[in-house]
Amino acid sequence: MPAADKKTMTFNVNKIRADFPILKRRIGGRPLVYLDSAATSQKPKQVIDAIRRYYTEYNANVHRGLHRLSEQATVAFEQSRDKFAQFIGTKTSKEIVFVRNTTEALNLVIFSWGRTNLRAGDHVLLTESEHHSNIVPWQMLSKEKGIKLDYLRIDDDGILNWDSFNELIKEGPKALSLAHVSNALGTINPVKQMAREAHKVGAIVVVDAAQSVPHMPVNVADLECDFMAVSGHKMLAPTGIGVLYGRYDLLDHMEPVMGGGEMIREVHLQDARWNDLPWKFEAGTPNIEGAIGLGVAVDYLSRLGMENVRRHEKDITKYALDQLADVKGLVLYGTRDVEKRGAAISFNLGDIHAHDLATILDTQGIAIRSGHHCAQPLMERLRVPATARASFYIYNTKKEVDILVKALESARKMFKI
Amino acid sequence: MSRYVYKEAILDHYRHPRNYGDLPNANAQAKEENVLCGDVIEMQLRLKGDRVDAVSFRGEGCAISIASASMLTEFAKGKTIPDIKKLGKGEVIGLLGADPGPARIECALLGLEVLKAAIGERRDTKVP
């Protein structure tokens, strides 16, 4: 059997599409072409059904009641933690803290680890292509503590500039915090290589993996990172559930950011003792349906195999880059090398404003993102007010790329470019 | 009203904005930015009594914000200050000939916001 046939057997897009009820929707009489998975992914019926089952069969609070429902809910909730731990290769599930999303995970690291360990004059190393969620909380801590934020430069093709890394690592940063994959440009940063150098100068390494864990095999031990932040909703799970991975010894020495129920072992009038990891960081009733949905999402992706997911996305990204490059007046941002990038493609078409482009594509049933992608410093670096972004996932097809390209051609004609 | 905004008239105003540039002897002006998308519109007015004698604009932005500002400058000429104060979302949609929908209505209303701010910031001295 030819190799190509083998691939289609392990990864059948039509079969995958049948699992996503929303893909049957029509927008203004046309089939929905959903190219905005970097913002949030669609959800398979397996995840939707699991949430419905939780509410119809065993809805209860976790870690509290001694009754049957609570026991079942607690088991499902903690199993999801175990599944996620396995999915990203942590040593123990105690290193998996449930949070709302990547933003909250980063804030937890910054306002717990950062507040305790950083002093005035300490350097923190970021990149100029970071999402606002990996810039603004550091700025807030900087105002409080007087730490200094250094930014790694990126080259015009979106690839990290190593000279600037070699230069700024000499400042002896206490932390290196960066996206594994850029949400705006799709660039995959060489995190492992950077983590090694950063650890040599004693920095901890914080990775925003919102755009990598849903799309490619990621293993925390292999990446050599100390913290990793992930959002569930970008990987088939519901909104409002995310994960902070932290190295056990680091989490163990960190103070909780929120106090309340669940996170304590014992409480007296003047004092309290914290609960064990990871519950020390999970004050209040957690997002139980979200965690259960995330567990099922992990099952779904594991069944597909993350190697296959990555292969499919490389394939469709390469096809899209080639097709888009042929559209007259279209400017692509970021590298063309699919080995060094994920499946989010930023572009502009002539002088059409990205918002106009998004509105025009919407009339064709095509959903893309437009704007600054919560990365204003990067937009300044690229000297554009906004870009249009098409992003792909497991359910997207080359036929959908063709529909996108055709719609761009008609927009080009409409604006006489 | 149609949701489809990119009609010939709008594209024409975008490509060939009317009353674009500086206005000599302007005595009122305003500039606003839509912080969400970075669109900027600036207008200069020459007011005689309570009437708009002339108006010009300048700006950077999407087709909807530029076209609606351009259309508003044509509309405002000769109108009185009370006329302008009465303008709202409905009139702007009427000028555009389409309702851009909730996600884009802010783009369409930026020009009106600037026009209203300008009549509120009337000055008797010459604009530098």
Interface residues (C-beta under 8 A of the other chain):
Chain A: I352 H353 H355 D356 T359 I360 T363 G371 H372 P385 A386 M414 F415 K416
Chain B: R3 Y4 V5 Y6 L11 R15 L36 C37 G38 E60 G61 C62 A63 I64 P100 A103 R104 C107
